[in-house]
């Protein structure tokens, strides 16, 4: 595993966090907010925004502890999702790819690609929706690999992989002879790999999502993340789930702010609604506090169950928040270009993001 510097608390950390907040707010204001409606309505992919985060050092882990890196990147996902959860999801995909390379033992991937990913020079995606379901016994593995000289040959199809572009890379898992699974990091330009854009969703069409067809794609050994994908995913799964939680927190925070700003029409009739922003806000702060406690506890490997529960609680609260926001805004929220309706559609994507709500509930039952 990659070495992270020791933790540095106190005034220095507070000042650094303040600088990070200011830098992030500036990047969001200049490179994301002006494009949110274009992302939602025209399937625009905010590639430059994510690259800019890397250029400004917001993915750098070399000079930071593991805890500091998690806190900064979780905050970045939340703040991004406040403005646009579609782009927050793209960011989560990139962070998942970073997680794979930060934890691999493959020196080529760590020395040649990790730094470029952290600097935003290349971007990454994650093709692990199907494998995560496979490891839970929910569906078969869709990719098959055959060992050959110097690597593997992969065949099969993945229905939807996000945050992809011509020069991007993404993680995949394939079965090898039906006895084990390998995990690789594959570029979108690999010979034999065909991408077909998917833009028929009710939301999140700006997520650069593609169906991926592998036909005799050769994957050299220096692209292999792990020859034991099952144990590797067990190791990184807590981080994989942790970075999803601020997706929901960001939308919830935006919904709270929106409800508070809702037009005071018809005799302030919104006060009669069951869902009030103060109620959502109290629960939001409680859940965010739980997330910070889990991160700072520095025992993520032993906290997957708690992270799953927290992800579920965030999913439940986002449903209340976005529906409350729609009701507070009334007819104005029903317009296609409205922010409340966008957040409503984005929230349903989160509920069905692997691991989905039903998948999360199954995992908790399996623990009993």
Buried (B, 14 or more C-beta within 10 A) or exposed (E): EEEBEEEEEEEEBEEBBEEBEEBBEEBBEEBBEEBBBEBBEEBBBBBEBBBBBBBBBBBBBEEBBBBBBBBBBBBBBBBBBBBBBBBBBBBBBBBBBBBBBBBBEBEBBBEEBBBBBBBBEBBBBBBBBBBBBBBBEBEEBBBBBEEEEEBBBBBBEBEBBBBBBEEBBBBBBBBBEEEEBBBBBBBBEBEEBEBEEBEEBEBBBBBBBBBBBBEEBBBEEBBBBBBEBBEBBEBBBBBBBBBBBBBBBBBBBBBBEBBEEBEEEEEEEBEEEEBBBEBBBEBBEEBBEBBBEBBBEEEBEEBBEBBBBBBBBBBBBBBBBBBBBBBBBBEBBEEEEBBBBBBBBBBBBBBEBBBBBEBBEBBEEEEE
